[in-house]
């Protein structure tokens, strides 16, 4: 394997809305390998339902390049930025790119889905449990929703189908409040 190939990694590019396809074509024309996974979506125009190819990751195109030579990428029409942490571009995990490529090549219907993480607050949107809110956990390889009664400090867990839930809150609290500034503690101290 050459050094040139080893320095090429996959990055996610944030692109202008509805410019995913054009940007991918422009980058391919510059000699870069791109990945724009799509799915068949049904849209209604003028009272008619039409089937179109829509991006699985709206607003993003994956591109393989050497991060040290990123200027030609950034000046490509449609490209807003390289997905980064701070000012440092973050490569996409190679196994995740391989999984996306496998899904696209399989021909099996795929569609965008809200990102769910363990510990995230979710709401069930189907079946007899519709509207029930809880926290997503994984126990012995099965997804479960934990529903709690805070006053009693007790919980129950139900096994669920991950397809029937939607996220309703952030994964983790944004900032933990210091215990000393908590209002209930202030009353106890006073």
N, C-alpha and C positions, 0 to 999 in steps of 0.2 A: 504494500500500500504506500503510495507516495505522500510526501508531506502536504502537498496541495490538497489531497483528498481528506487527510486527517484534520486539517484546519477548517474544513467546511462543515458547519453544523447548522441545524435547523433553528430558525427564529420565527416568531410570530410578528407579523407586521400589522399595525393598526392602519386601516385604510378608510378613505372617505366612504360615506354611506352609498351603497349601490355601485361602488367602483371596484368591487372585489374581482370580477371577471376581467375588466379592462386592465387593472393593475397587474394581475397574474399574467396576462398576455404580454404586456410591456416588459415585465421582468424576464419572461421566457425569451423574448426577442433580444434581450441583452445577454442571454446565455446562462441565466440562473435557473436552477431547478426549483419549481414552485409546486405547491400543493393547495388546491382549492376544492375541498370536498363539498359536494352538492347533494341535494335530495330533490325528489319530485314533490312539489307543493301545489295545492290547488288555490287559485286566487280568483276572485270575482271581479270582472271588468264589464261595465255596460250591461249588467244583468246576465252575463254569461260566465260560466265557470271554465277556467282554462288551467291547464297543467303547465307549470314552469319549472325550471331548474333554479333552486334557491341555495345559497350557501349554508352549510351546516353550522358555520361559525360566522354569523353576520358581522361585518366590519373588520374581518381579519383574513389575511392570506399568509400561508406558511412559505418560507423561502430558505433555501440552503445557500450559505455564503460564508466567507471569511470575515469575521467581525472587525478585523483590523482594516478591511477594505470596504467599508460600509457606505461611503459617500455616494456611489452610483445608485445604491438602493434608496437612500434618503431623498435623492433628487428626482426619483421616478414619479410622474404624475399619479396622484391618488394616495401615495404613501404619506401618512401623518407622522408615524414614529415606529421605532422598533420597541416591542414590549420590553420594559426594563424595570429594574429595582433601583430607584434613584436615577443615576446616570449610567448605570452599568447594564447593557443589554443582557437579558437572560435567555439562554438557549432552551428550546423545548426538549423535554426528555425524549431520547431516541426511541424508547419502548412505546411511548405514547404516539409518536409519529408513525411507528410501525403498526400500531393497533388501528389508527385511523386509516392508513393505507389498506390494511386488510379488510376493514369494514367496507370501504368504498369498492374494493375489488370484488368482494363477495356478491354484490348485487342485491343484498338483502336490504329491505327498506329501513332507513335510519332517519331520525329527525332530531332537531335541536331539543334539548331537555335542560331544565334548570339544574344547576350544579348543587349536589347535596353532599354534605360532609357529616361524618359522625359527630354528634354533639350539637347539631343544628336543630333549631326549633322548626317543626313542620306541621302541616295541616293535611288531614286525609280528605280527599276530594271525590271519593267514590264509595259505593257500597253502603251498608247500614251504618258505618262509622263516619259518614260525611260530616265535616266540620270539627271533628275531634282534633285537638292540638296537643302536641307533646314534643319529645326530644328523640331524634334518631340515634339508635345504638345498634351495635352488632354483637350478638351473643351466640357463640358456638356456630358461627357461619351463617346465622339467620338475621335478617333485618327486623328490628322491633321498634315500636314507638313506646316511649315511657310517658305515662300520664300520671301527674302528681297532684296531691292535695297538700299544698304548702303548710296550711295550718296544722295538719296532723303529722307532717313530715313523713308521709308514706307515699308509695308509688305502686303502680301496676304496669306490667309490660305486656304488649300484644304483638304477636308476630304479624308483619304486614308485607304487602307487595310494594316494593319501592316505586313501582310505576303509578301507584294510586296516591302519591303524596306530592306536595309542593312545599318549597321553603317559604317561611313567613318572617324570618328574622335573620340577623347576622349569625355567623358561625360561633363566634365567641364575643363576650362583652368587649366593647371598644377599649375602655379604660377601667381598671379596677379602682374603686374608691377606697382611700385609706380608712381603716377601721376607726381611727380616732376622730374622723370627721363625720361619721355616720350619725344621723339625727337621733336614732334610738339610744346610741351610746352616750350622746350629749346629755339626754335626759337622766340616764343612770348616774353619770358623773356629777351632775348638778344637784 
